[in-house]
C-alpha cells in the first residue's frame, strides 16, 4: 500500500513547478548537476559538476571523462532510493534551480560534492557545501584524485566567454 501511495504522489507531482514548490518523481540524469523529473529540468542549487564532455586527469596522469563519471555516479545514487524530491528555489533560462533529496532523505547536492563529483559553488550555495568539498579534496576522491579545471572555466573557454565563476 505504501509503495502505491508513493507512486501516486510521484505521478501527481510530476508537473512544471515554480519557486518555493516541491516536485517529486523519477529522475532522469542529464549530467552531474542536472536532472529531469517529468517535463521539469532541475539544476542542482549551489554546486557545479564537470560538463558531460569534460576531461580531467587522474592521479596517475591519465585522462578520463570526469563529467561522464559524475553523471553515472549520480544515476547510480538516485537509483538506490526513488523517487527524487526537489525543493525549487528559482530558475535560470529553461531550468528550475533546486536542492534535491532521495526517498531516504539523502541530500543529492551534498552527496555529489562530498564524493568529489561536483564543486561547491559559493556564489550560489553561500558556502553550504564547503565542508563537504574540503573532505572530498582531503580524501583525494572523484575529481580531487588528479587535476581538473573548474566546470565554469571549461564552459567559458569552450564558448569563448569571460569566466564568471566566483
N, C-alpha and C positions, 0 to 999 in steps of 0.2 A: 504494500500500500504506500509506504513512504517513497519508494522509487517512482511509482506512478504519479504521486503528488509533486515530486521534484521535477519530473519530466513535464508535467502540465504547467508548472510555474515557469520553467525554462522556455516552453513554447510561447506562453503569453508574454514573456519578457523580451523576446527577440523582435524588436522593432526599433526604428530610429528613436534616439533619446536626446535630451537636451542637458545642459549643465545642471548639476545637482541631482540628476536622476541616476538610477541604478539599472543596469542591463545584465541579464543572466542568460546564458545559453552555451551551446557547444562552440568552442573557439577553434577557428582555423588560423594557423600561423601564417602570417605574411612575411615577416622577418623577425629578428631578435627583439624588437621593441614595438611590434605592431601585430594585432590580431583582428580577425573579423568575427563578429557574433551576428549571425543573420546578415542583414544588409548594413550593419553598422561597423565601420572601421574604427578601431580604438588604438591610439598611440599611447604607450605607457608614459605616464607623467613622471618627470624628474630623472629619467635615465636615457642613455643613448647607447645603442648597441651597434656593433660593426655592420656595415651595409652587406647585403647578401653576396655581392661580388667582391667584397673587400678581402684582401690577403694580409696575413700577419706572419711573423717569424716565430717559430717555436724555440725552445731553449737550446736546441742543437743547431740553430741557424737555418733549418729547413723552412720552407714556405707552406702555408696551409690556408684554406678558405675559412677564416675565422668568423665571417658573417654567416656562412652556411652552418658552421658548427654551432653558433649561437641559436639560430633558428631551429636546428634539430634538437638541441638541448631543451629549448622552450617547449617544443612539441611533445617530447617525452614527459617533461614535468607536468604539463597540463593534462595529458592523457591519464596520468596516475590518479587524478581526483577531479571528476567532472560533476556538474557543469562549472563554468567560469563566471564569476560575478565581477563587474566593473563599476566602480563609483566614478561617475563622469564629472569633470571639473571645468570643462570648456571645450573649445575646438580650435583647430587650425586647418586651413584650406578645406580638404574633403574628409578630415578625420576628427573624431572626438578624442579628447585627452582624458585619461583616467588612471586610477590605481585599481589593479585587478587582483582577485583572490581566487584560489581554487576552492572547490566544495569543502575541503577540510580546513579552510581558513588561512592557508599559507599565502603570504603576500608575494605575488608573482614578480612585481617590480623589484622588490628587495632581493628575492632569490636570484634573479638574473645578475644583479650586481655582486652579491656575496659569493657567487660561483664563477665570477670572472668572465661572464658573457656580456656584460654591459658596464658602462661607466655611470657613476653618479653625475648628474648634470646640475650643479649648484644653482645655476641661473634659474632653473625651474623647480628644483627639489628643495631649495633653501638648505641644502646640506643633509637632508633626511637620510641619504644613503651613504654618507661619507664614511661612517664607521664600517659599514659592510664592504666598501671599496678598500679601505685600509687592510681589512682582514684578508680579502682576496689577493691583494698585492703582496702582503707579507707571506701568504701561503704559496705564492707563485702559481696560482691556478688560472685556468682559462687564458685570456689574452695576456695575463700577467706572467705567464711562463716564458715569454720571449719579448719581442719588440713589436710595436704597432703604432700607427698614427691614430689620433682620436677620430672617431667616425665623422665628426663635424668638419675636421680639417680635410679628410678624404673627400667628402661631398663637395666642399668649396673648391678643392683642386680640380675635381672632375668637371664641375660646372663653371670653372674659371671665374669664381667669385671670391671676394674677400671673406675669410672665415670670421664668423661672429660666435665663437664658442664659449665665451666667458659668461 
